[in-house]
Amino acid sequence: MKWFVALFAIMLVGCYPDRSTSSYDNVFELSNTDDDSAVVDESARNEETEARIRKRLMELEMEDEPAYHMNAGDKVEIRVYDHPDLGITTRIGPDGMVGIAFMGQVKLSGQTIAHGAESIREGLAPYVKNPVVSITVLEVQSETATIAGSCARPGVYGISNSTRLADFYAMAGSSAERLFNGVDVDVADLEHSILIRNGEILPVDFRKAIESGDALNNVRIRKGDYVFIAQRMESSVIICGEVKSPHKRLYEPGMGLIETLTAAGWMLETHWKHVIIIRDGLAHPKLYKVNVDGILAGKSRNVPLKAGDIVYVPKDDLSEFNVFVKKLLPTAQLFSLIASRAKAIGVNSSKD
């Protein structure tokens, strides 16, 4: 069980050796349907979950713009028809009040423009015959959202009806940078960033929204939204099992399986013919069984990795991998995935 202890030691401590990267023009989702894919099996995709996410994103896009409520700091112009002496241009005070002739202090904070105008009309009615009141908001200070984490300028920013996630990210200066091995690299980890609205984490794919311009994921930012840009230092790939140097390393876009195995000193002679990639965390993982020999023979494409991937190289004895699955991934469906083709490829309980 040394591998088991080593895995968690890697997770807790971590290290970042020199990175070896490669460029992929078409980074593909792992799938055994591609003729030249090295993936020979994968966990079942949850189409119901994907449909639910898409439905929620469509609901967000179709939502009506919430009614604007005035607030402290907003600059407003109040006019009374045929009574220019009663008109004022002012900012709503920190207490939410503005001063109106005959009425004194009137609370506008928290009211819509229509309700605010009506409340002033009612207050002036005893002094002005049939008053007609209009309110124009000249400057909005209250429509704000917050962006925090690994952006260049985290803070609270004013937004409008047209502000979308990519715009909001740009307002904050996009990704922060840090020095790594003498090179400035982006800190932001878009794949693990989140958008919270009224206590709900919206199912938004930041990478699609910001890097690909996907309209469905590039949602409108609403008042009170909280955007957290995850830190790339937390994005890593773990490689463990039958390799010379199990370790945790900083994720780099375009990182491939072969380069990662190479950085780990390559596989030991005792390795099984397939490498397992565990994706999307251990709570709800997806498993992919990869034929490395097919990649090396030029029959299959190298497999691009994602941040958070665990690359596990089992021994030729499947019993150790069975223990791994039972302890860390106690799901019968996932366990059967790995064992499903063992008989077909001629693997018994002890040898390839």
C-alpha positions in Angstrom: 0.0 0.0 0.0 3.0 2.3 -0.4 1.5 3.8 -3.5 -1.6 4.7 -1.5 0.3 6.6 1.1 2.5 8.2 -1.6 -0.6 9.5 -3.5 -1.9 11.4 -0.5 1.5 12.7 0.4 1.8 14.1 -3.1 -1.7 15.6 -2.8 -0.8 17.3 0.5 2.8 18.4 -0.2 3.1 18.7 -4.0 6.1 19.7 -6.1 6.6 21.5 -9.3 9.5 20.2 -11.5 10.4 21.7 -14.8 7.4 21.6 -17.1 7.3 19.8 -20.4 4.5 21.0 -22.6 3.2 20.6 -26.1 0.8 22.6 -28.3 -2.5 21.0 -29.4 -4.4 22.9 -32.0 -7.5 20.8 -31.5 -7.6 19.7 -27.8 -10.2 16.9 -27.9 -12.4 15.6 -25.2 -11.3 12.1 -24.3 -13.5 9.7 -26.3 -13.2 6.1 -27.5 -15.3 7.1 -30.6 -12.3 8.7 -32.3 -10.5 6.4 -34.8 -7.1 7.6 -33.6 -7.9 8.0 -29.9 -5.7 6.2 -27.5 -8.7 5.9 -25.1 -10.1 2.4 -25.2 -12.7 2.8 -22.5 -14.3 5.5 -20.4 -16.8 6.1 -17.7 -20.4 6.7 -18.9 -21.2 10.3 -19.5 -24.1 11.8 -17.6 -26.2 13.2 -20.4 -29.0 14.1 -18.0 -26.5 16.3 -16.0 -25.3 18.0 -19.2 -28.9 18.6 -20.4 -29.7 20.1 -17.0 -26.8 22.5 -17.2 -27.7 23.6 -20.7 -31.3 24.1 -19.6 -30.1 26.3 -16.7 -27.9 28.4 -18.9 -30.7 28.9 -21.3 -32.9 30.0 -18.4 -30.3 32.5 -17.4 -30.1 33.9 -20.9 -33.9 34.3 -21.2 -34.4 35.9 -17.7 -35.9 39.3 -17.8 -33.7 42.2 -16.7 -34.6 42.8 -13.0 -36.2 46.1 -12.3 -33.7 48.8 -11.4 -33.9 50.0 -7.9 -32.2 53.2 -6.9 -29.7 53.2 -4.2 -27.2 55.4 -2.2 -24.7 57.1 -4.5 -26.9 57.2 -7.6 -27.0 60.6 -9.2 -30.6 61.5 -10.1 -32.5 64.4 -11.8 -36.0 65.0 -10.5 -38.3 67.3 -12.5 -41.8 68.5 -11.8 -43.7 69.5 -14.9 -44.4 73.3 -15.1 -42.5 73.8 -11.9 -38.8 74.1 -12.7 -38.1 75.6 -9.3 -38.9 72.3 -7.7 -36.5 70.3 -9.9 -33.2 69.2 -8.5 -30.1 67.2 -9.6 -28.5 65.4 -6.7 -27.0 62.2 -5.4 -29.0 59.9 -3.2 -27.4 60.2 0.2 -25.8 57.4 2.2 -29.0 57.1 4.1 -31.0 56.7 0.9 -32.6 60.1 1.1 -32.9 63.2 -1.1 -34.2 66.6 -0.1 -37.4 67.8 -1.9 -39.1 71.2 -1.4 -42.2 71.0 0.7 -41.5 67.4 1.6 -38.2 67.5 3.3 -36.2 64.2 3.2 -37.6 61.6 0.9 -36.3 58.0 0.7 -35.6 56.8 -2.8 -33.1 54.0 -2.0 -34.6 50.6 -2.7 -37.4 52.1 -4.9 -37.8 51.7 -8.7 -37.9 54.9 -10.7 -41.7 54.6 -11.2 -42.3 54.1 -7.5 -40.0 56.9 -6.5 -41.7 59.3 -8.8 -45.1 58.3 -7.5 -44.1 58.8 -3.9 -42.8 62.3 -4.7 -46.0 63.1 -6.6 -48.1 62.0 -3.7 -46.0 64.1 -1.3 -46.3 67.3 -3.5 -50.1 66.8 -4.2 -51.2 68.9 -1.1 -49.0 71.8 -2.4 -49.0 71.5 -6.2 -52.1 71.0 -8.3 -51.9 67.7 -10.2 -48.1 67.4 -10.1 -46.4 65.4 -12.8 -43.0 64.0 -11.6 -40.2 62.4 -13.5 -36.9 60.9 -12.3 -33.9 60.3 -14.5 -30.9 58.4 -13.3 -27.8 60.2 -14.5 -25.2 58.0 -12.9 -25.5 54.6 -11.4 -23.3 53.7 -8.4 -25.4 50.9 -6.9 -25.4 48.4 -9.8 -22.2 46.6 -8.8 -20.7 43.1 -8.7 -17.6 41.7 -7.1 -14.7 39.8 -8.7 -12.0 38.3 -6.5 -9.2 35.8 -6.6 -6.5 35.5 -9.3 -7.4 38.5 -11.5 -5.1 41.5 -12.0 -7.4 44.0 -10.2 -9.9 42.3 -7.9 -12.7 44.5 -6.5 -16.2 45.9 -6.8 -17.1 47.2 -10.3 -20.1 49.0 -11.7 -22.1 47.0 -14.2 -24.8 47.6 -16.8 -27.4 45.5 -18.5 -24.8 44.7 -21.3 -22.0 43.6 -19.0 -21.2 39.9 -19.5 -18.8 37.6 -17.9 -16.0 38.1 -20.4 -16.4 41.9 -20.1 -16.4 41.7 -16.3 -13.2 39.6 -16.3 -11.6 42.2 -18.6 -12.7 45.1 -16.2 -10.6 43.4 -13.6 -7.6 43.2 -15.8 -8.0 39.5 -16.8 -5.5 37.1 -15.2 -2.9 38.1 -12.6 0.6 37.0 -13.3 3.4 35.6 -11.3 7.0 34.6 -11.9 7.6 30.9 -12.4 11.0 29.6 -13.4 12.0 33.0 -14.6 8.9 33.4 -16.8 5.7 35.4 -16.2 2.8 33.0 -16.3 -1.0 33.6 -15.9 -2.2 32.8 -12.4 -5.9 32.4 -13.3 -7.5 28.9 -13.5 -10.6 29.5 -15.5 -11.7 25.9 -15.4 -12.2 26.0 -11.7 -13.5 29.5 -11.3 -17.1 30.1 -10.2 -19.9 32.6 -10.4 -22.2 32.9 -7.4 -25.7 34.5 -7.6 -28.0 34.6 -4.7 -26.3 31.7 -3.1 -26.3 29.6 -6.2 -23.2 28.5 -8.1 -24.2 29.0 -11.7 -23.1 26.1 -14.0 -20.9 28.5 -16.2 -17.8 27.3 -18.1 -15.4 30.2 -17.8 -13.1 28.8 -20.4 -15.8 28.6 -23.0 -17.1 32.1 -22.1 -13.8 33.9 -22.0 -11.5 32.0 -24.4 -14.0 30.7 -26.9 -16.7 33.4 -26.8 -19.5 30.9 -26.2 -22.6 33.0 -25.9 -24.5 30.6 -23.7 -21.8 30.5 -21.0 -20.9 34.2 -21.4 -23.8 35.1 -19.1 -24.9 38.6 -18.1 -23.5 39.8 -14.8 -26.2 40.9 -12.4 -26.2 43.2 -9.4 -24.7 41.4 -6.4 -22.9 38.7 -8.4 -19.7 37.3 -6.9 -17.1 36.0 -9.3 -14.1 34.1 -7.9 -11.2 33.4 -10.3 -9.4 30.3 -9.0 -5.7 30.3 -8.6 -3.7 28.3 -11.1 -1.2 27.3 -8.5 -4.0 25.1 -7.2 -4.4 23.5 -10.6 -2.1 20.6 -10.9 -1.8 17.1 -12.4 -0.9 14.2 -10.1 1.0 11.2 -11.5 1.3 8.1 -9.4 1.6 4.4 -9.5 4.2 2.5 -11.4 6.4 5.4 -12.4 9.9 6.3 -11.3 9.0 9.6 -9.7 5.4 10.0 -8.6 4.7 13.7 -8.1 2.3 16.6 -8.4 3.1 19.2 -11.0 1.7 22.6 -12.1 -0.8 22.2 -14.9 0.0 23.9 -18.2 -2.5 24.2 -21.1 -1.5 21.7 -23.8 0.1 19.3 -21.3 0.0 15.8 -22.7 0.1 12.3 -21.2 3.4 11.3 -22.8 5.2 14.4 -21.6 3.8 13.9 -18.1 5.0 10.3 -18.0 8.4 11.4 -19.3 8.6 14.0 -16.5 7.9 11.2 -14.0 10.9 9.3 -15.3 8.6 7.0 -17.4 6.8 3.9 -16.3 8.4 1.0 -14.5 8.7 -2.4 -16.1 5.9 -3.7 -13.9 3.3 -1.4 -15.3 0.0 -2.6 -16.8 -0.4 -2.0 -20.6 -3.1 0.7 -19.9 -2.8 4.0 -18.0 -5.8 5.3 -16.1 -6.7 9.0 -16.2 -9.1 10.1 -13.4 -10.8 13.4 -14.1 -13.2 15.8 -12.4 -12.1 15.0 -8.9 -12.7 12.0 -6.7 -16.2 12.9 -5.6 -17.7 12.5 -9.1 -14.9 11.1 -11.2 -14.7 10.2 -14.8 -12.2 7.4 -15.7 -10.4 6.9 -19.0 -8.3 3.9 -19.9 -5.5 4.8 -22.3 -3.4 2.6 -24.5 0.1 4.2 -24.3 1.6 1.7 -26.7 -0.8 2.9 -29.4 0.4 6.5 -28.9 4.1 5.5 -29.0 3.5 3.4 -32.2 2.0 6.5 -33.9 -1.4 4.8 -34.2 -3.2 7.1 -31.7 -3.0 10.7 -30.7 -1.3 11.8 -27.6 -3.9 12.5 -24.9 -4.1 16.1 -23.6 -4.6 16.4 -19.9 -6.7 18.8 -17.9 -6.1 20.6 -14.6 -6.9 18.3 -11.7 -6.3 15.1 -13.6 -4.8 12.1 -11.8 -2.7 9.9 -14.0 -2.5 6.5 -12.4 -0.2 3.8 -13.8 -1.3 0.4 -12.4 0.9 -2.7 -12.0 0.5 -5.6 -14.3 -1.4 -7.3 -11.4 -4.9 -5.8 -11.5 -5.5 -6.7 -7.8 -3.7 -3.5 -6.7 -5.8 -1.4 -9.0 -8.9 -3.0 -7.7 -7.9 -1.9 -4.2 -7.3 1.6 -5.5 -10.8 1.8 -7.0 -12.5 0.3 -4.0 -10.8 2.7 -1.6 -10.9 5.9 -3.6 -13.7 5.4 -6.1 -16.2 3.1 -4.4 -18.6 3.0 -7.3 -19.5 -0.3 -8.9 -20.1 1.4 -12.3 -16.6 2.8 -12.3 -15.0 -0.4 -11.1 -16.7 -2.4 -13.8 -15.5 0.1 -16.3 -11.8 -0.9 -15.7 -12.5 -4.6 -15.5 -14.9 -4.7 -18.4 -12.3 -5.4 -21.0 -9.8 -7.2 -19.0 -10.9 -10.6 -20.3 -11.2 -9.3 -23.9 -7.6 -8.0 -23.9 -6.2 -11.2 -22.3 -5.5 -9.8 -18.8 -6.0 -12.3 -15.9 -5.7 -11.7 -12.2 -1.9 -11.8 -12.2 -0.3 -11.1 -15.6 -0.8 -9.2 -18.9 
